[in-house]
Amino acid sequence: MRERSAAHQDSGYGALVVINTQGDNEARSAGPGTALLLAAAPVGKGCLIDAAAVLPALAAVPPSALTGTAAATVVELADPLDPQTVLTRIRTAAALPGQLHVYVTGQLHLDHRQHLLHLALARTTPSTLRYTALPWHWLTGELALRPPHTTTVVLDLVADADAWPHVRGGGVGLGHGVRVFGRVSPPPSRRTVLTPDYLRTYADIWRTGARPHLARLHEAAADRSGPAEALFVAMDTPVRAFPTAQSGPATAPAPRSVVRGTAPVASAAPVVVPQHPAPMPVPVPAPPLPAFAPTATVPVAVPVPPARVTAPPAEPVPAEDPHPALLAAARAGRHAEAAALAARWEEEALRVHGPGSAQAVHWLEVRADLARLAHDPGRSCALWSEVAQGRLARGEAPTDEDVEAAVDRAHHQWEQLGDPHRAHALAVVLTALRQQVPGRRPGALEAIHRRLEALGTPSPLG
């Protein structure tokens, strides 16, 4: 059974189609799934790729093929107009339980003021880029809030002349625990508009009834699409940036699922990992690390200790400590700037020290408290939950002070949520943490149940 509804340009999303389906025979996995199809490009002479051209082919594919699940919801955004409404749609999809597949086709541009990548939308021009395009870190930031290994991103992008060197240097990051398959093409010759041939190959194969693994789909799409200079990636393991053929100072063994050409690269030469962009310089001398002291009052349900963002051990504080500038930007209301800077430092910690390291956990703590300062309790709750999960995965005991503090702060931020749908989505993770880390005040699980009852949404406790 399928239901289809559409809202058009006056919605601010461009052409929006939502499809629900139950019980497709081709599905391989039980449980719900969501696919978000985002096809965006400027109207007029600034267009580098006919992004929306692939949507009719994808629309002819059973939704379960897009998600690999028995029940699927598919949301299409065709040539959307406004970045804020696109962010809302991404945030809604990212908050849903189950597997999330995000398919993005369009063009990347570089903001020269902040040196950040943006995905161009229908009204984007070079002079209005910062106001009419979707900042790439908005997308990656929302995906970072999801549980690891529940998100897959498939990309068919073209980078303009300014963005292309940034992409080749590893400037497109998609976060820990996100599977990535895709192609990024260099800028085409003048007056040439590319077509999303890479993603169209996926649709062509699915329409035959075949359901190969995404790594095999990528292999076929990479063989059939160009140009020769394009960057291709297929990662089932966490990835921070695109592997390229460019030389760089660091190498890593090729992940088992990296494919390019006609066969998986399982034991081939190492994949060159490009040097990550240096963190944004912060012209501030290095004082002691600040504590991001909370301004909110302690909720009745759970005590909240001071937000103690611990310094990463075994490494001296850098000569140009970013923490004062982060806090100053947040207190001045420049929350996007603070979040982008913290994300870049987190990526550097992940590149140097790896996922789960004390340094990576530290920057998660910083991002969590920055989200609190930005009055985004949902993001803060999800990030503090990820901090707690990371500490537990590192072998810290459920009764350790830092673990309990992370869960308490996640719970406190969750209590501030008024959106029932987002509260329910985050309650699933919070409930699992509370079952493992009950904290020092009894009744935390019951407090979650009572809060969900007040919001009129089912409790994960049953």
Buried (B, 14 or more C-beta within 10 A) or exposed (E): EEEEEEEEBEBBBBBBBEBBBBEBEBBEEEEBBBBBBBBBBBEEEBBBBBBBBBBEBBBEBBBBBBBBBBBBBBBBBBBBBBBEBBBEBBBBBBBBBBBBBBBBBBBBBBBEEBBBBBBBBBBBBEEEBBEBBBBBBBBBBBBBBBBBBBBBBBBBBBBBEBBBEBBBBBBBBBBBBBBBBBBBBBBBEEEEBBBBBBBBBBBBBBBEEEBEEBBBBBBBBBEEBEEEEBBBBBBBBBBBBBBBEEEBEEEEEBBBBBBBEEEBBEEEEEBBBBBBBEBBEBEBEBEEBEBBEBEBEEBEBBBBBEBBBEBBEEBEBEEBBBBBBBBBBBEEEBBBBBBBBBBBBBBBBBBEBEBBBBBBBBBBBBBBBBBBBBEBBBBBBBBBBBBBBBBBEEEBEBEBEBBBBBBBBBBBBBBBBEBBEBBBBBBEBBBBBBEEBBBEEEBBBEBBBEBBEEBEBEBBEE
